[in-house]
Every structure is written in C-alpha cells, then in structure tokens.
C-alpha cells in the first residue's frame, strides 16, 4: 500500500519539521523517498532525497550515504544516468566501512549504467567489485550483470540462463520489480537466439508483473514486445492477454 504509506510518511515529516527535529527529518525524508521509488515515481523520489540532503547540509549535519544512494537510483529510473553515476559514486565514498550492502547496491547501479552505455569494461569491473557473498540479492545482481555482459559481447545463449536464474532469485527475495526486469532481459536474450515463442512468453510475464506492480511505462513496453512476437509465432492466448492489458493501461493514463 505504497500510496497510503507515502501519505503517512508525509504527515510524519510535517511533524518532524514542526518540531525542528533534524534527525527525524533525515530519517523520515529518506523513508519517504524510498516509498516514492516503490510507487514508481522517481522524480518525486529524487526531489525528496535532494530536499532532505540539502536540509542536512545547510544545518551542518553529517551527510547520509543512504540519501545519496536513493537519489542515485531515482535519477537512474528517471533517465538521468550521468546524475545517477555521480550520486552513486558519492554514496560509495560516504558509506561507512560497515555498510557493505549499501556499497553493493551502488556498485550494481554503476554496472547497470555501464551496460546501458555498452561499456563492457565497466560492467565487468562492477561485477567483480560486488565480491562473492552468497546471499540471494547479491547473487541475483551478479547474474544480471553477467547476463548483460553476455548480451553486450553477443553471447545471448549465455545470457538467457543467467537472467532466468536472476529472476528466480529476485522472486525469492520478493524483489518483483527486479524480477520483471530480469524476465524482460531474458526475453531479449531468447529473441536474439531465435526463440521467438519463448521470448513472447518471457516479455508477457515481465509486462504483466510490471503492470500489476504499478510500473506502467515498463509494462507497456514489455507487453507490446510480447504482443508483436506472439502475433508472429501464432500464440493467440499471449497475444489476446497482452492486448487486453495494453488496452487497460491506455485507459488508466
């Protein structure tokens, strides 16, 4: 219930402002930015993170690496890769030695940015820096970067199983946004290997999940890919369902 959570956090933040409680302003401002990300509103998330960072800076408080990271992710989702990279680097610099997970999230984001730029060396470097911890989230991150590296190096047959396993791990940790993204990349890999029917199914599952999670932009893109491929491969059920969901998306804009 992210919309409800955003409203509640906004009210709590107003109370923090009323009390002029800098610690609460920092903590609640961060939480509100995260909720905006969960609502798939990266512009609001970036604005909230920046506003909170500026409040802390203006009043001489120590900067929070977490705020830089959430702003980096928000800027990336909003399409500002350069700004996202700067903020991710700052998050890594500010992170205390005990904040391994925060640094790993920033490194993974840097790997995604490198992949978007077709920077093979950058993806390889980010993946290597993630280390060898075996928790499900980090394994999913490494596999996703491995899949993207394989796509960049024209090895889609190696990318497909990596994306599939990454999607399974993200499902396990209830990261459904990441799961849908991994399924869509698996669809891209399957399409590149000539497995159009499989690609249609993967794109459809990615788009359906994204739609139900409120991520309309990605849902529309992936469902459209599913419909196009299903029309070519004669998969009537996928075609029908994809078109139905695309029609529903067009009505809620």
Secondary structure, 3 states (H helix, E strand, C coil): CHHHHHHHHHHHHHHHHHHCCHHHHHHHHHHHHHHHHHCCCHHHHHHHHHHHHHHHHHCCCCCCHHHHHHHHHHHHHCCCHHHHHHHHHHHHHHCCCCCHHHHHHHHHHHHHHHHHCCCHHHHHHHHHHCCCCCCHHHHHHHHHHHHHHHHHCCCHHHHHHHHHHHHHHHHHCCCHHHHHHHHHHHHHHHHHCCCHHHHHHHHHHHHHHHHHCCCHHHHHHHHHHHHHHHHHHCCHHHHHHHHHHHHHHHHCC
